[in-house]
Amino acid sequence: MARIFAGVELGGTKSIAILSREAEIFEHVTLPTLTPDETLPHLSRQLREWAVRYDLAALGIASFGPIRVNPAEPRYGRMHVTPKPGWSGAPVAEALTVGLDCPWLIDTDVNGAALAEYRWGAGQGFGSICYITIGTGVGGGLVIDGRPVHGAMHPEMGHLSLRRMVGDSFPGSCRFHGDCIEGLVSGPALAQRFGQDPAQVPQDDPRWEGVASDLAELAGAILLTTSAQRVLVGGGVTNARPAVLDRARVLLVERQASYLPFLDHDSARTILGAPALGDQAGPLGAIALAMTAAQT
């Protein structure tokens, strides 16, 4: 009999409670992410309602961050300091697991999405993948041999400060680092960079070259530090402007192929690519975490 898993994708803008039979989602509830006191009890009630109707095998929580993902920490499952008003220190795991009698696991939303792509998407057949999502912020998840990578915290690749394209004077929009990657290519950063909705900026606008350069620098840093076999870039920029990712591949090869023997124009199309699961990567990421919890 197929096992029933529950998941929560807690996003900065919206949150989704998910119910699945193995990896097949058959029920979900979406609500806006407001304050913790408004959002977490609503999600918890939904999970407890499902627990009455179904024998839940496990719960997976894929949350925006930064969040404490080390089970040895006394405040495991709570938010670190976050720019989202009211959420710093929020007891995410505690609030969502109350009243549930099943294994559970919490991780970042991008680590969850990376795990979903590893299992069912563009990461199948590869030992290590990195998943980058570009939206309100820039997040990075890293999966090696089926396990999301943690350490002192979780990867924060969006806050790397990297080499800028010559002549690009945009100061960046990150409140912490200015011109880190998040401060250069996130949705709000692009709106400031272009002075308008980036969706309205023509593809041939020369300012996209700076964005492609920034993505190439990020991909190069990931390859050099993690040796990931695939770097998947999802979110608004690559979905709406695939030519930007194409240009980033060219720049990546120009800058790194002389040192990295596995990189050339042919391999770059595989190494630097787009996710396969689309908008299902997040919800399936929560389910993938639930499956991991059931195994462990």
C-alpha positions in Angstrom: 0.0 0.0 0.0 1.3 3.5 -0.9 2.4 5.5 2.1 0.9 8.9 2.8 3.3 11.8 3.3 2.6 15.4 4.4 4.7 18.4 3.6 4.8 22.1 4.1 6.5 24.5 1.8 6.9 27.7 3.8 7.7 30.5 1.4 8.3 34.1 1.9 5.2 35.1 0.0 2.9 32.0 0.1 2.9 28.7 1.9 1.5 25.3 0.8 0.4 22.3 2.8 0.8 19.1 0.8 -0.5 15.6 1.0 0.9 12.8 -1.3 0.8 9.1 -1.9 4.5 8.5 -2.2 5.6 11.2 -4.7 2.2 11.8 -6.2 0.6 14.9 -4.7 -3.2 14.5 -4.4 -4.2 17.4 -2.1 -2.8 20.8 -1.3 -3.9 24.0 0.5 -2.2 27.3 -0.3 -2.3 30.5 1.8 -0.4 33.7 2.0 2.6 33.8 4.3 1.6 36.5 6.8 2.9 36.7 10.4 4.0 33.5 12.2 0.9 33.8 14.5 -1.4 33.8 11.5 0.4 31.4 9.2 1.8 28.6 11.4 -1.5 27.8 13.3 -3.4 27.6 10.0 -0.9 25.2 8.5 -0.8 23.2 11.8 -4.6 22.8 11.8 -4.5 21.5 8.3 -1.8 18.9 9.1 -3.7 17.7 12.2 -6.9 17.4 10.2 -5.0 15.2 7.6 -3.5 13.2 10.5 -7.0 12.3 11.7 -8.0 11.1 8.2 -4.8 9.4 7.2 -2.0 7.4 8.7 0.9 9.8 7.9 4.2 8.2 7.3 6.2 11.4 7.9 6.2 15.2 7.6 8.7 17.2 5.6 9.0 21.0 6.2 10.8 23.0 3.5 11.1 26.6 4.8 12.5 29.9 3.7 15.5 30.9 5.8 17.8 31.3 7.3 16.6 28.6 9.6 18.3 26.3 12.1 18.6 22.8 10.5 21.1 21.1 12.9 19.1 18.7 15.1 21.8 19.0 17.8 21.0 22.7 18.2 18.7 23.6 21.2 16.7 25.9 18.9 16.5 23.4 16.0 13.7 24.3 13.6 13.6 28.0 14.5 14.3 30.9 12.3 17.6 32.8 12.5 17.5 36.6 12.0 15.6 37.1 8.8 14.6 40.2 6.8 11.0 39.0 6.7 9.2 41.1 9.4 8.1 39.2 12.5 9.7 35.9 11.5 13.1 36.1 13.3 13.2 33.4 16.0 9.8 31.9 14.8 9.4 28.3 16.1 8.5 26.8 12.7 9.1 23.1 13.4 7.6 23.3 16.9 4.4 24.9 15.6 4.0 22.6 12.7 4.7 19.3 14.4 2.5 19.8 17.5 -0.1 17.0 17.8 1.5 14.9 15.1 2.7 11.4 15.9 5.1 10.7 12.9 8.7 11.4 12.0 9.5 14.8 10.6 12.4 16.7 9.1 13.0 20.4 8.4 15.3 21.9 5.9 15.5 25.0 3.7 13.1 25.3 0.8 16.1 25.3 -1.7 17.7 22.2 -0.1 14.2 20.5 -0.4 13.9 21.5 -4.1 17.4 20.3 -4.8 16.5 16.9 -3.2 13.4 16.7 -5.3 15.3 17.5 -8.5 17.9 14.9 -7.5 15.3 12.2 -7.0 12.8 13.0 -9.7 14.0 15.9 -11.9 17.0 17.2 -13.7 19.4 15.8 -11.1 18.6 12.1 -11.8 21.7 10.1 -12.5 24.1 12.6 -11.0 25.9 12.2 -7.7 25.9 15.9 -6.8 23.7 18.8 -7.8 23.3 22.4 -6.8 19.9 24.1 -7.1 19.7 27.9 -7.3 16.5 29.8 -7.1 16.1 33.4 -8.1 13.1 35.2 -6.8 12.6 37.7 -3.9 16.0 36.5 -2.8 18.6 34.1 -4.2 18.9 30.7 -2.4 21.1 27.8 -3.0 20.7 24.1 -2.1 23.4 21.5 -2.4 22.7 17.7 -2.5 25.6 15.2 -2.5 24.9 11.4 -2.7 21.2 12.0 -1.9 21.8 14.1 1.2 21.4 17.9 1.6 24.6 19.6 2.7 24.7 21.2 6.1 27.5 22.5 8.3 27.7 25.4 10.7 24.4 26.4 9.0 23.0 25.7 5.5 24.5 27.0 2.2 23.9 30.7 1.6 25.2 30.9 -1.9 23.1 33.9 -2.7 25.2 36.0 -0.4 28.5 35.3 -2.1 30.3 38.5 -3.2 32.0 37.8 -6.5 33.9 39.5 -9.3 31.8 42.2 -11.1 31.7 42.8 -14.8 33.9 45.7 -15.8 31.8 48.9 -16.0 28.9 47.6 -14.1 28.4 50.2 -11.4 25.1 49.1 -9.8 25.8 49.1 -6.1 23.5 46.2 -5.2 20.4 46.0 -3.0 21.2 43.5 -0.3 20.7 45.0 3.1 23.6 43.0 4.5 26.2 42.9 1.7 25.2 45.4 -1.0 26.4 43.8 -4.2 26.4 40.1 -3.3 24.6 37.8 -5.8 21.2 38.3 -4.2 21.8 42.1 -4.2 22.5 41.9 -8.0 20.1 39.4 -9.6 17.1 38.9 -7.2 13.8 40.2 -8.4 14.0 43.4 -6.2 17.6 43.9 -7.2 16.7 43.7 -10.9 13.9 46.2 -10.5 16.4 48.6 -9.0 19.1 47.8 -11.5 16.8 48.5 -14.5 14.6 51.2 -12.8 11.5 49.3 -13.9 9.9 45.9 -13.9 12.5 43.6 -15.4 9.8 41.7 -17.3 9.4 44.9 -19.4 13.1 45.2 -20.2 13.8 44.0 -23.8 16.0 41.0 -24.3 18.5 42.9 -26.3 19.0 45.5 -23.5 22.8 45.5 -22.9 22.2 45.5 -19.1 21.3 41.8 -19.3 25.0 41.2 -20.0 25.8 42.2 -16.4 23.2 39.7 -15.1 24.6 36.9 -17.3 28.1 37.8 -16.0 26.9 37.6 -12.4 25.3 34.2 -13.0 28.5 32.9 -14.7 30.5 34.0 -11.7 28.1 32.3 -9.3 28.2 29.0 -11.4 32.0 29.2 -11.5 32.3 29.6 -7.7 30.0 26.7 -7.1 31.9 24.4 -9.5 35.2 25.4 -8.0 34.1 25.0 -4.3 31.7 22.1 -4.5 32.5 20.3 -7.7 28.8 19.8 -8.3 28.0 17.9 -11.5 24.9 20.0 -12.3 24.0 23.6 -11.3 20.3 24.1 -11.9 19.1 27.7 -12.0 15.3 28.3 -11.5 13.1 31.3 -10.8 12.1 34.4 -12.6 15.2 35.3 -14.6 15.9 32.0 -16.2 12.2 31.2 -16.8 11.4 34.4 -18.5 14.9 35.1 -20.0 16.5 31.8 -21.1 18.9 33.7 -23.3 20.5 35.1 -20.1 21.3 31.6 -19.0 22.6 30.8 -22.5 24.9 33.8 -22.3 26.0 32.8 -18.7 27.1 29.4 -20.1 29.3 31.1 -22.7 30.9 33.3 -20.1 31.4 30.4 -17.7 33.4 28.5 -20.3 35.4 31.6 -21.2 36.4 32.1 -17.6 36.8 28.6 -16.2 37.4 26.1 -19.0 41.2 26.7 -19.0 41.3 25.4 -15.4 38.4 23.0 -15.1 39.1 20.0 -17.5 35.5 18.8 -17.6 34.1 22.1 -18.8 33.6 23.1 -22.5 30.8 24.5 -24.6 29.1 21.1 -25.0 29.4 20.0 -21.3 28.3 23.5 -20.1 24.8 22.9 -21.6 24.5 19.9 -19.1 26.3 21.4 -16.2 24.5 24.7 -16.1 20.9 24.1 -16.8 17.3 24.7 -15.8 15.3 22.5 -13.3 12.9 19.9 -14.7 10.2 20.1 -12.0 9.2 23.7 -12.5 6.9 25.0 -9.8 6.5 21.5 -8.4 10.1 21.5 -7.1 9.1 23.3 -3.9 6.1 21.1 -2.9 7.9 17.9 -4.0 10.9 19.1 -2.0 8.8 19.0 1.2 7.7 15.5 0.3 11.3 14.4 -0.4 12.2 15.6 3.1 9.3 13.6 4.5 10.5 10.5 2.7 14.0 11.1 4.2 12.4 11.4 7.7 10.6 8.1 7.2 13.8 6.4 6.2 15.8 7.7 9.2 
